[in-house]
């Protein structure tokens, strides 16, 4: 029992550390141009690409819930909707990428809306209920911070 508690505590600490460290590329992408203005485009492209990658990574939890954990859903219709939403959220970064080739603010705006939409879907579909409490709290904090980073980025680019 004590070993399980210490493993759980270690996972919580590691998860929080990795989660907060995952914010660094967003901050570097936003603040990097202040230190090295000549590389502004490099920093901003890094921000955008990292945003797409992280979003796609987070969308993987929806696939898991829809395929491996269908008992989270009430019925077959909910399972089908869960799978459709997993596909939608997984494709959102790709759609955003192509939109960004035409209009960068539209791409950033889509990702700005995507992160809170993903958080809301996890709640509506009850996927979030299967997360440990510490992870729910962490995800909310990270979602708010990443959304604010996208808002700042959007304001800088328009």
TASULTA-V334924 format. One record per backbone hydrogen bond with DSSP energy under -0.5 kcal/mol. NH is the residue of the N-H (numbers start at 1). CO is the residue of the C=O. If there is no record, write none. Layout:
NH|CO + NH|CO
//
This chain:
5|1 + 6|2 + 7|3 + 8|4 + 9|5 + 10|6 + 11|7 + 12|8 + 13|9 + 14|10 + 15|11 + 16|12 + 17|13 + 18|14 + 19|15 + 20|16 + 21|17 + 22|18 + 23|20 + 24|21 + 26|23 + 27|23 + 28|24 + 29|25 + 30|26 + 31|27 + 32|28 + 34|31 + 35|31 + 35|32 + 36|32 + 39|36 + 40|37 + 43|39 + 44|40 + 45|41 + 46|42 + 47|43 + 48|44 + 49|45 + 50|46 + 51|47 + 52|48 + 53|49 + 54|50 + 55|51 + 56|52 + 57|53 + 58|54 + 59|55 + 60|56 + 60|57 + 61|58 + 62|59 + 63|59 + 64|60 + 65|61 + 66|62 + 67|63 + 68|64 + 69|64 + 72|69 + 73|70 + 79|75 + 80|76 + 81|77 + 82|78 + 83|79 + 84|80 + 85|81 + 86|82 + 87|83 + 88|84 + 89|85 + 90|86 + 91|87 + 92|88 + 93|89 + 95|91 + 96|92 + 97|93 + 98|94 + 99|95 + 100|96 + 101|97 + 102|98 + 102|99 + 103|99 + 107|103 + 108|104 + 109|105 + 110|106 + 111|107 + 112|108 + 113|109 + 114|110 + 115|111 + 116|112 + 117|113 + 118|114 + 119|115 + 120|116 + 121|117 + 122|118 + 123|119 + 124|120 + 125|121 + 126|123 + 127|122 + 128|122 + 129|126 + 130|127 + 131|128 + 135|132 + 136|132 + 137|133 + 138|134 + 139|135 + 140|136 + 141|137 + 142|138 + 143|139 + 144|140 + 145|141 + 146|142 + 147|143 + 148|144 + 149|145 + 150|146 + 151|147 + 152|148 + 153|149 + 154|150 + 155|151 + 156|152 + 157|153 + 158|154
//
